[in-house]
Amino acid sequence: MFDVVIVGAGVIGGMLARQLSKYDLKICLLEKENDVAMGASKANSGIVHGGYDPEPGTLKAKLNAEGVQKLYDVADEIHAPYRKNGSFVCAFGTPEEEATVRELYERGLENGIPGLEILTGDEARVLEPALSPAASLVLNVTNAGIVCPYEMTVAAIGNAMDNGTELKVNFAVSDIKKEQDVFVVTSAGGEVVKGRYVVNCAGGYSDRVAAMVGDDFFKIIPRAGEYMLLDKNEGSRVSHTIFQVPSKDGKGILVSPTVDGNLLTGPTATVVESPEATSTTPAGLDAVARLAAKSVPSVNFRQVITSFSGVRASEKSGDFIICPAKSVENMIHVAAIDSPGLTCCVSIADYVIDLLREAGLAMAPRADWCPTRENPHAFREMSDEEKDAYIKEHPAYGKIVCRCETVSEGEIRDAIRRNPPACDIDGVKRRTRSGMGRCQGGFCMPYVMRLISEERGVAMESVTKNGKGSTPLIGKL
Ligand SMILES: Cc1cc2nc3c(=O)[nH]c(=O)nc-3n(C[C@H](O)[C@H](O)[C@H](O)COP(=O)(O)OP(=O)(O)OC[C@H]3O[C@@H](n4cnc5c(N)ncnc54)[C@H](O)[C@@H]3O)c2cc1C
């Protein structure tokens, strides 16, 4: 029997598990896919939003203002890469857009956001020479940053697991019943987990999980965002994240460096039929290229190495829905966590912990809690001399598997062994960047498959790319 069962291993469920693991509690994290970070937390902009955008008085405004520094602090502890690069929100010469920049500045002050300033276009171009000559007024958001969203999720869940949290993947919750004071949570495969408290962090499916206990007071509207990712030789085109003024559809198309040194452009905002509707479209990608060029005309779209789409779990109120269930006691819904949910993952987790405490969950701090996680990129960050010495002791780090991103066999074996273990090719890719480069895995995939096969003791033919049915090999000739 668990004290807390969390449904959904995205950045919200994962960070909640990590923050809850500070207390003497038995925690179980359930995920329907075969790995963590498989929903919106896998495919988003990765921006730490400064907090100027949410309407004052909303939960988003409160948790965004609190969340930025909390996120940086936790990222330091769990070695999730981030960079405080700052963001620009640009008007392009119209009085309406310039008024919006001033409005966002005032709203940011009301939300208590530090380090905001308004720049003229020329002042902004001194800091960001590639910015379009048409940018006329710019909100400079100095506390904003960039993170890798799936690495943040993996790191949070790894730290929670190192502190005793149990992760069950391939556990698609299909039924939740309450028998006296105990929740009986059943998977589509018939597996059962019991817990005293349940937290619904099921992202795009949070309304369906709520319906399992009879709650239907919110409905998720899936909204897709398409992106193009450019090679590292475009990565220093800009140093800030460049936004245009937001519209009713959201924060608009951005141009941003990523923590790994690529350049990201996107996202669009289109209502789609399901949280799984992650295809890209010619029209969507055309719009990304056109609008990104409005902010930064010199972006070289011949350097695109991949395109992808992520689906936001939006709701008509426009705010996060974080509250106790209405039809049953001791369950909390954490729903409609669209942008800036990644930025707010730590502040949301702490807010949920307060709700659990109010619901009667006793939380005694653990004396043996370990806030830190071993740095998975320690080898990558060494000097050449340090690497030489390390390779002499650990030869697997001297064998380069992914040439585009210079990822060694030692790092890949670590990713398959460390919490939460990578179990397929894309899981290795998200943890190590093997296959993330220009060739997109064309060269390294067979080598990665052999390492997964050896480490997990499974046949090469059973190694999957991304879950059930995705085996690249079908047999031996
Ligand atoms: C296009 C786009 C751009 C964004 N940009 C930003 C940004 O720049 N900055 C920012 O702060 N935020 C951004 N966001 C928002 C951010 O990505 C989300 O707020 C965050 O990832 C939500 O995390 P989550 O854990 O709630 O959801 P998810 O990551 O979707 O996780 C939910 C998990 O629940 C699992 N699940 C669902 N149903 C079940 C079930 N029945 N049983 C078991 N498991 C289940 C899913 O498989 C999934 O893994 C963006 C989102 C999108 C889509």
The ligand as a MOL file (V3000), in Angstrom:
LIG
                    3D

  0  0  0     0  0            999 V3000
M  V30 BEGIN CTAB
M  V30 COUNTS 53 58 0 0 0
M  V30 BEGIN ATOM
M  V30 1 C 3.9960 23.2080 -27.7650 0
M  V30 2 C 4.2420 23.4600 -26.3000 0
M  V30 3 C 5.1040 24.4550 -25.8700 0
M  V30 4 C 5.3070 24.6870 -24.5230 0
M  V30 5 N 6.2690 25.5590 -24.1260 0
M  V30 6 C 6.5100 25.7380 -22.8170 0
M  V30 7 C 7.5660 26.5780 -22.3850 0
M  V30 8 O 8.3410 27.0770 -23.1840 0
M  V30 9 N 7.7050 26.7940 -21.0560 0
M  V30 10 C 6.8810 26.2540 -20.1430 0
M  V30 11 O 7.0200 26.5350 -18.9640 0
M  V30 12 N 5.9080 25.3790 -20.5180 0
M  V30 13 C 5.7210 25.1150 -21.8180 0
M  V30 14 N 4.7690 24.2390 -22.2210 0
M  V30 15 C 3.9520 23.5900 -21.2080 0
M  V30 16 C 4.6540 22.3830 -20.6060 0
M  V30 17 O 5.1890 21.5730 -21.6230 0
M  V30 18 C 3.6350 21.5940 -19.8080 0
M  V30 19 O 3.0600 22.4550 -18.8740 0
M  V30 20 C 4.2140 20.4160 -19.0610 0
M  V30 21 O 5.0410 19.6350 -19.8780 0
M  V30 22 C 3.0570 19.5980 -18.5260 0
M  V30 23 O 3.5590 18.4840 -17.8760 0
M  V30 24 P 2.5670 17.3580 -17.3740 0
M  V30 25 O 3.3990 16.4460 -16.5620 0
M  V30 26 O 1.3640 17.9770 -16.7680 0
M  V30 27 O 2.0310 16.6740 -18.6980 0
M  V30 28 P 2.6870 15.5650 -19.6250 0
M  V30 29 O 4.1060 15.8160 -19.8770 0
M  V30 30 O 1.7940 15.4220 -20.8020 0
M  V30 31 O 2.6180 14.2630 -18.7320 0
M  V30 32 C 1.4410 13.5590 -18.4820 0
M  V30 33 C 1.8000 12.0900 -18.4450 0
M  V30 34 O 0.6710 11.3450 -18.0470 0
M  V30 35 C 0.6790 10.1340 -18.7570 0
M  V30 36 N -0.6760 9.5870 -18.7240 0
M  V30 37 C -1.7770 10.0670 -19.3320 0
M  V30 38 N -2.8380 9.2880 -19.0720 0
M  V30 39 C -2.3940 8.2930 -18.2730 0
M  V30 40 C -3.0260 7.1620 -17.6840 0
M  V30 41 N -4.3230 6.9090 -17.8790 0
M  V30 42 N -2.2780 6.3230 -16.9280 0
M  V30 43 C -0.9410 6.5740 -16.7410 0
M  V30 44 N -0.3060 7.6200 -17.2950 0
M  V30 45 C -1.0180 8.4790 -18.0450 0
M  V30 46 C 1.1390 10.5550 -20.1390 0
M  V30 47 O 1.6230 9.4680 -20.9030 0
M  V30 48 C 2.2180 11.5770 -19.8080 0
M  V30 49 O 3.4900 10.9910 -19.7210 0
M  V30 50 C 4.5790 23.9480 -23.5600 0
M  V30 51 C 3.7300 22.9190 -23.9880 0
M  V30 52 C 3.6040 22.6360 -25.3420 0
M  V30 53 C 2.8190 21.4540 -25.7740 0
M  V30 END ATOM
M  V30 BEGIN BOND
M  V30 1 1 1 2
M  V30 2 1 2 3
M  V30 3 2 2 52
M  V30 4 2 3 4
M  V30 5 1 4 5
M  V30 6 1 4 50
M  V30 7 2 5 6
M  V30 8 1 6 7
M  V30 9 1 6 13
M  V30 10 2 7 8
M  V30 11 1 7 9
M  V30 12 1 9 10
M  V30 13 2 10 11
M  V30 14 1 10 12
M  V30 15 2 12 13
M  V30 16 1 13 14
M  V30 17 1 14 15
M  V30 18 1 14 50
M  V30 19 1 15 16
M  V30 20 1 16 17
M  V30 21 1 16 18
M  V30 22 1 18 19
M  V30 23 1 18 20
M  V30 24 1 20 21
M  V30 25 1 20 22
M  V30 26 1 22 23
M  V30 27 1 23 24
M  V30 28 2 24 25
M  V30 29 1 24 26
M  V30 30 1 24 27
M  V30 31 1 27 28
M  V30 32 2 28 29
M  V30 33 1 28 30
M  V30 34 1 28 31
M  V30 35 1 31 32
M  V30 36 1 32 33
M  V30 37 1 33 34
M  V30 38 1 33 48
M  V30 39 1 34 35
M  V30 40 1 35 36
M  V30 41 1 35 46
M  V30 42 1 36 37
M  V30 43 1 36 45
M  V30 44 2 37 38
M  V30 45 1 38 39
M  V30 46 1 39 40
M  V30 47 2 39 45
M  V30 48 1 40 41
M  V30 49 2 40 42
M  V30 50 1 42 43
M  V30 51 2 43 44
M  V30 52 1 44 45
M  V30 53 1 46 47
M  V30 54 1 46 48
M  V30 55 1 48 49
M  V30 56 2 50 51
M  V30 57 1 51 52
M  V30 58 1 52 53
M  V30 END BOND
M  V30 END CTAB
M  END
